Amino acid sequence: MTTLPSEDGPVLTAEQQAVVDQPWDTRLLVTAGAGTGKTHTLVRRMDALVGNADPDGALEAGELLVLSFSRAAVRELRDRIARHGEHARRVRVQTFDSWAYSLLVQVHPDGEWSALSFDERIRAATDAIEKGALDALEAGPPAHLIVDEVQDLVGARREMVEALLDRLQDSCGFTLIGDPAQAIYDFQIQDPEEYADRTDLFLRWVRASYADDLVELVLTRNFRAVTPEARTALPLGRVVQGIGSAPEGVDAAAERLHGELRELLLDLPDLGPLTDSYTLDSLRSFPGTCAILTRDNRQALLVSQLLQEQGVPHALRRSLQDRPVPHWVAELLRSTEAATLTEARLRELLLAMPLPEGTDPDRVWRALRGAARGNGRGTLDVARLRGLVAERRFPDELADPEPARLIVSTVHRSKGLEFDRVVLLTPPTVTELRRQDNELDTPAEARALYVAMTRAREDLYRIAAPVTATLLKHRPTGRWYRGVLNPRLKWRRDGIEVRAGDVCTREPADAAHDAPAAQSHLLERVRPGDAVTFRLRDALPLGPEQSPGYALLHEGREIGDASEVFRCHLYAVLKVGPTWDIRWPEEISGLRVDCLESVAGSTAAGANAGIGDRGVWIAPRISGIGRFRHLAGAEEEQE
């Protein structure tokens, strides 16, 4: 295979070049430690597979199937391809969920696939693969499969990839790349037998299935960490990888490792409390990218609340399964009555609207052309484009870029990312964690701490974790709620977590009065991070086991309604006992805008509201821990 010249990007190391140079039909497993240039190596391998000068060694772009876990990872791959790829620009990179959906739509176009959960679609795709669905794909079965972060292949996704490889065993090469030290998604495993045997389960399956012809390579040189602080945890990488085979037992080895990592972290500088003006100013003024990484979502919500109260701009990183469609898509569809769009017309429409930073018209055209190709040459089908929104199949590479310089994220949601500065909440010891959780997964705790400590390029700091005692879990709904102790030492429910799906999308905001004005307000005035409030419309519940309606307000302007899901969950959280008389909060404040998204409802709803007949409009997505405000004298103790 032809070696690519250095002007195509950073010079490859000998280890990286060995990965790039493998023939297309190689069964290749690559172990790549943290920061070893995995993404760049994958891009150069894709470029070489598609652009090989030898006709017998080259593949068509459509013959490569490239799968990754998150939209952030897909976007990073696409960005690298745009900078350093030439032939690979025609390769489509997809998440597991997106590809599974695409497979099902092609093979069974009449199925109600959008009504299924992500895991249900993955399982349906696995079943279809086992029944021969790959032969029915428009582009035919793939000739080479590339899978990123294979150490996190667990549960339904592991089964789907194993089914893929089984069906393609005689005709397909593959490149599987990952790092056992960064396997932190064991908690997703629902099968007790699989969980008990979870250590490197997929990797062991690959080694057993391809024992005779598997090629194993490694990437060891770290390019990410440029300071001693950022390299703090790297010497323990091999120890983390070997937890599963420790002679003294997995839990004992993991506890010792967690203790070593924690001690290394405690030796690093303390940035100071999040209530300190110096700490807050340093977060505001830091010119690079910065992440505050938390152990769990409860800590992330509290840290985000503290920063919001202190006026520090930031983004709370959303779940990896949240798939908001960028808001400009609704505006694009509303701006044209044509059935098809040419590239020139698409660019003209995009130039006339405010676009998020980093939106590239070239990327938009390529991605939409691949997903909503029109019948005419060089056109987009507008009806298909609307279908991508309605069916939640919008191209992964066009996901909202989340451009904030400062983000608050759980370690799991930061997977695969890197930042100039990382601030970690000081973790408890394993002993302290076991007091909270009798079934603590000690190896997962050690690996998560290692992953968190290897995200930094330059600065690595620690801060004290916030007190989480007043944020409690309502297990029936899975929501966090704010508890306040009253004088009788009983908990009053004083706030509730707000998240994706809590704003109604069945009809446009303010549909009964002036929906066009509400859409204009959203587009022109609302920005990520803005404060919003739910306000009670009246005291009459909208259904059994639901709260009354709540309007979402921004600067006093109505921009949405509470969804039915939120109203049901608010009722469940506040209905402490069967005879309890609920006093509905007048307002739920302390909420913020996560992003604006394009949503699809009925075409009649859009037409009746005066915003066109496409049935697509803009809606806010919100997050935060809301705080209840009751009318004077009307507050009821929710014990």
N, C-alpha and C positions, 0 to 999 in steps of 0.2 A: 504494500500500500504506500502511496506517495506521501512523503513527509511534507507538512504544510510550512510555508515560509514564515519567518518570525514577524514580518510586517503585518500579518493577520492578527496580531495580538501579542500578549506577553510570551516570551520564549518558554517553551515547554521544557520541563525537567525530563531526564531520561525515564523516570517512572511514568510520567504523564504521557510521553511519546509512545511508550510501550503499549499503553491503553489505546491511544489513537490509532496505532498501526495494525491492530488486530484485524484479520479479514472479516467480512460481513457475516460469514457463517460460524464464527467462533462462539462458543458458549463461555462467556466471560463473567467472572465474579470479581469485583474490585472492592477491597476494603480501604476506605478513605477516611483518615482521621479528621478531626475538626480543623477547618481552615486550610486544608491541603489543596485547594484549587479544584475541588470536585466539579463545580458548575462549569468552569472554563474548560476543563478536560472533556466533559460531556459535550459541550458545544463543538469543540474541535473534532471530537469523534463523529458527531453527526455530520459535520461538514465533510470529513474525509469519506464517510460511507456513501454520501450522495455525490461527492465531487471527484471520486477516484478516476484518474485518467484511463485506467484499464477498464474497458467495457465489461469484462467478465467479473470485475470486482466492485462495480458501482451499482447502487440501488436508485430507484426512483424515489422522490420525496414521499410519495404516498405509500411506499412499502415499509417505511419506518413508523412504528407505533411507539410514542414516547409518553409515559405516564408518570405523574407526580402526585403528591398528596394535597397540596393547597394551591389556591390561586396565586398567593404570594410567590411560591416556588415557580409556578408556570410563568408568571410575569418576569421573574429574575432570569429564567432561561431565555425568554423572548428578548429581553434587554441585551443579554450577552450575545445572542445570535445576531441582533441588529448591529452590534458594535464589531464583532469579531467573526461572524459567519458570512459566508458568501453563498454557497449552495444550500446550506441548512435553512435559509430564510423561507424556503418553501415547505419545510417540515412543520407540521402542526403538533404542538405540545398540549396535552390535556390532563386534567385531573382524572383520577379513577372514576369518580362519580359522573363527570361529563361524558367520558368515553362510554361508560356503561349505558347511560341514557341514549346516546347516539346509536349504539348497537341495537338497543331495544326498539327504537323508533324505526330503524331501517328494516329490521327483521319482522317486527309486529307493529306496523304503523297505526293500527286501530286500538292499541292498548292504552289504558288510562295511566300512563307511566308517571305523569306529573303529580298524581294523587298519592304516590308511594313515598316513603321516607328514603333517605340516601341508602341506608343499609338494605332496605327491601329491594331497591333497584339493583344494587350490586348483586344480591342473591338471585334475582331474576335473570340478570345478565350471565351469571355463572351457569345457571340451568340452561340458558339458550346456547352458550358456548359448548356445553357438554352434548347438546343435541345437534351440533353442526352449524351453528349460526355464522361462524366465521366465513364459510364458503358463500354465504349470501350477501356479504358486504359489498357495497358499490365498488370499492377499490380492491376487493379480494382479501384473502388472509395476509397479514403482515409477513415480511421476510426477515425483519429484525425487530426485536422488542427491547426497549430501553426503559428501565425502571429505576427511579431515584429513591433514596432513603429506604432501602429494602429491609433494614433492621426493624422498621415500624410496620411491616406487613403482618397484621394480626387479624383474626376473625374473618369477616366476610371478604375483605380485600385480599387477604392471603389466599383464601380458597379460590377467588376469581383468577388471580395470577397463576396459581398452580394449574387450574383448568386450562388457561391459555397455553401454558407451556406444554401440558400434556397433549393438547390437540395439535400443536405445531412442532412436536418433538422431532419429526423427520425432515422438516423443511425450513426451519427458522433458526437464525442465530439470536443471541441476546447479549445485552450488557446490563448487568445488575450491579448497582453501586450503593454502598452504605457503610455504616460504622456501628458495630455492636455496642460500643461505649455510649452511643446516643439513642439507645432504644428506650423511649419513655412513654410508649402508648400501650403498655400492658393492661392498663385499666379498662381499655375498650373490649377486652376479651370477655365474652359472656359464658362461654362453654367452660365448666369447671375442670374438665379433663385437659383441655388445651391450656388453661391458665396454670395448672399444676406442672405442665411440661412446656412452658412458654419460652424458656431460654433458647434463643437462636433457632426456633422451630422451623422457620422458613429456610434459613441458611442450611440447616441440617438436611432438609428435604431436597434442596438443590444439589448438595454434595452427594447425597445418596442416589438421586435420580440420574446424575450425569457423571458418575464416578470415573468413567473411562475417558471422557474427553473435555472435562471442565478445566478451563484455564483460570488460575487465581493470581491476581496481581494486587499490589498495595501502593498507596500514596502516603508518604510519611512526612514530607517537608511542609511545615506550617508557613503560610503566607499571610495569614490574617493578623496575628499578634505582632506588634512592632515594638512593644515595651516589655520590660521584665514583669510588670504588674499584669499585663494582659496574658502573659505566658505562665502565670502562676500554676494553673491546674494541668497544663499540658504534659509534664513528666509522668502524671498518673494515668495517662490515656490507656496504656497497655494493661495496667492493673484493672481499670474499669472494664475493658474488653474481656478480661479473664475471670470476672466474678463468677460466671456460671460453672467454671471448672475448678474453683478453689478447693484445695484438699481439706481445709478445716470446716467446710460447709458454706453454702451461699450466703445465708443470713449473717453469719459471723464475719465473713470477709467483707460483706457490704457495710456492716456497721462500722468496722474498723476503717474502711475507705471513706465513708461519710464523715467520720471523726477527723481524718486527716485533711480532707477538703475543707471542712469547717474551720479547722485551726489555721489553715493557710489563708482563708478568707478573713479571719479575725486579725491576722497580721497586717492586712491591708488598711489604708486610711479610712476613717469613718467620715462620711460627708457631712454628718450632722443631722439633727432632727428636722422633719418636714415642716415644723412650725418655726424654724429659725430663719431670720431674714437673710443671713449669709447663704444658707443652703438654697433657699428659694431663688435668690438673685443668681446664684451660679447655674441653676437649672434654666432660668429665663435667658441668660446671656450666653450660654454655651453655643458656639457657632456650628458645631457638628451635630451628628445624629446621636441621640441619647435614649436609652431604655432603662426604665425602672422595672426590674423583673421580680415577680412574686411567686410564692409557692402555689397559690390557688386563687380562684376567682374572688373569694371573699376579701382577701388582702388587696387584690387589684381594685375592687370597687371602692374600698376605703381609701387607698392611696389616691385614686382619681378624685374622690370627693374632697380630700384635703387640698389637693392642688387646685381644684375648681374654686374652693372657698378662698384661696389665697390669690386667685387671679393668674395662675400660671397656665399658659396655653399648652395643651397636650391632646393626645388622642388615646382613648382606651381601646386597645386592640381587640377586635371582634373575634368571635369564634371562627375556626377554620371552615366550618360548614355554612357560615353566613355568606350568602351570595347576592348582595345587592347589585342590581343593574344600574349603571351610571345614569344620573338624572338627565343628561343631555340626549339620551335616546328618546325619551318622551317628547322633548322639545323638537327633536328631529322629525319624528313621526307627525307631530302636530303642525309642522311647517310645510308639509307637502300634501297635495291631494293625488299625486301621481301613483301609478301602480308599480313603477320601477324607477330606479335611480342609477344614473351613470356616475362614474368616479368624479367627473368634473362638477356635477350637480351636488353630490354629497359634500365635496370640499366647500362649495359655495355656501351650503346651508350651515356647515360647521363653523365657518368663519363669521357667520352672523350671530352666533350665540356664545355666551360665556362658557368656556370649557375648563375643567379642572387642570391644574398644573401637571404637565407631563403627558397630556393627551396628544398623541402623535397621529395626524390624519393618515399618514401612510399605513401605520399599523391598523387603524380603524378600517380602512378600505380592505386591506388584505384579510383581516379576520372576518369582517362581515361578508365579504365576497365568498369566502370559504364556507360560511355557515348559512347564508341566505342568497345563494346564487340565483339570478333571474334567468328566464328562458332566452332573452336576447344576449348578444355577445357583450361582455363587459358591463353587466347591469346587476343591480340588487333587486330582489323581489320584496316589496314593502310589506306584503301580507306575511311572508315568511319571517321578516324581521320582527313584526309584531308577535308572531308565534314564538320566537326565541324568548321574548319577555314573558309572555303568558305561561309558557311551559317551563320556565326557569332553566333554559338551555343556552343562555347568552355566553359567548366565547370567554373562556377563562382569562385569556391574555388582556381583555379589555376591562377587567374588574377595576373597581375604585382603587386608585394607587395609595391611599392613606398617606399623604405626603408630610404629616406633622414631623417636626424635628425631634420632639420629645414624645415618647409613647410609654404607656403603662401596660404591661402585658404579663400574663402568666408565663412561666418557662415553656410550657407546652405550646403556647401560641407563638413563641419567638423562634421555634425550631427552624433551622435552616437560614436564619437571618444573622446579620452582624451589624454592629454599631460602633461608632467612634468611642463612646463612653457607655459603660454598663454600671448600673447601681443595683446591688442585690440587697434584699431584705435579709438580715442576719437570721439564718435558719435555727430552729431548736435542735437540740441533740436528739439522737434516735430514742433515747430513754424518755425524753419529754414527749416526743411524738407518740410513743407507744401508750402513754397515759391517755392520750386523746383517741387512739385507734388501736384496738386489740389485734386487728388483722392488718397491721401496717406492712406494706410491701417495701422492705428495707432496700433491696437492690434497685428498685425504681427510684427511691429517694436519693440514693447515691448517684445514679446516672443523671437524674434531673439536676442535681447540684453541679455535676461536672459540665453538663450542657450549658447551664446558666453562666458558669465561670469561663466558658470558652467562646462567648459571643462577642467579646470586646476586641477592638483593634488597638486602642491606646490606653484608655483609663478604665480601671476596675475599682469601684468603691463599694462600701457597704453602708447601710443605715439600719437603725432599729426598726423592727416590724411594728406596725400599728396595733393597738389593742383591739382585738376582734370580738370580745365577749358580748358586745351589744348588737352584733349582727348575727342573727339566728336563722337556721334553715327550716322552712316550712316544707316538710317532706312530701306531702301529697301533691304539691304543685312544683316542687323543686326550686322555689323562689327564696331568696334571702329577704328577711324583713328586719326592720330596726326595732329593737326592744329597749325600753326605758324602765328602770326600776322605780316603782312608786314607794311611798313611805311604808307600805305594808310588805315590802320586799317581794312584790309581785311584778311580773313583766307587763308593761303596757305596749301594745303594738303601735308604733309611732311612725312607720314608714315602710316602703316596699320597693324591691328591686324592679326596675323598668328595663326592658330589653327589646331586641328585634321582634317584630310581630305585634307590638302593643299599640300600634297606630292602625286604624281601620283603612284597608285598601280597596274595599268593595265599591266605593264611590269617591269622587274627588272631594278634597277639603272644601267646606262651606258650600256644598252643592245646593243647599236650599236657598242661598242668598246671592252670592257672587263668587262662583268658582273661578272664573277667569282672573279676578283680582287676587284671589288666594294663590293661584298658580304663579302669577307675576310676583307676588310678595315672596314666595318660596325661592323663585329663581333669582331675584334681585337683592333680597335682604338677608336671607337665612344662610348661615355658614356653619360648617362643623365646629362644635364647641360652644355654640350659642346656648344661652339659658332658655328653657321652655318650662311651662307649667301646665298640669292638668287642672281644670276648674270644673266643679260640679255644675251640671246643667239644671237639675232639679232632684228632688229626693225620691223619685219614683223609679224603682228597679226596672230594667228593660226586659227582664225575663226571670224565670225561677233560678235561684242560686246564682244570680248575677247582681252586680252593683248597678246603680243608676248610670246614666251617660255622663261622660267627662269630655269637655272640649280641650284641645291642645292649643295653648296660646304662645305666641312669640311677639314680644313688644306690644302686647295687648291685642294682636291680630290673630283670629282663628286660623290655624293651619292644619287641623286634623281632628279626629275623634278617637277616643279609646276603643280598641278592638274588643270583640266579644271575648277573646281569650283573656285579655287583661281584666275585663269586668268579672269574669268567672273566678279568676285567681284572686282578685281583690276581695270578693265575697268570701272565698274559702279561707283566706288569711285572717279576715276580721270576724268570721263566724266561729267563735271559740267554742260555744256550746249550743245545744239545740234550742234553748230558750233565750239565747242572748239577743238583746235588742241592739243592732248595729247602729252607731252614729257615723254616717258617712263623712269623711273629711271634706271640707269645703274646697281645699286645694291640696295638690301634691306637687311640692316644689323641689328644687335641687336637681332637676333633670337637665340633660344637655342633648344637643343634636349630634348624633354620630355622623350621619351623612344624609344627603338627599338621594333618593332612588327612583327609578322608573318602575311603575307597577301597572298591572293590567286588570281591568274589570270588564263589565259588559259594555258593548258599544252604545247601548241605549243610555247607560248611566252617564257616559261622557257627553253624548249628544244632548241629553236633557239638561245637563249642567252648563252647556254652551262652550265646551272646549273641544269640539270636533267629534267625529264618529270612529276614531281609531280604537277607542277603549283603552288608551294608555295615558297616564298622567304622572305628575311628580308627587311624591309623598315623603315626609321626613321619617328617618329612622332614629330612634332615641335610646338613651341608656342612662344609667345612674341609679343611686339609692335615693328614692324620693322621700321627702319628709312631709308628714301630714300636718295640715293647719285646719283647726276647727273654729267655728264661730265662737265668739266669747260666751262662756257659760254653757256651751253645748258639748264639750269634750267628755267622752265616756272612757273610763278605764277599760282597756281591752286586756284582761289579765290571762 
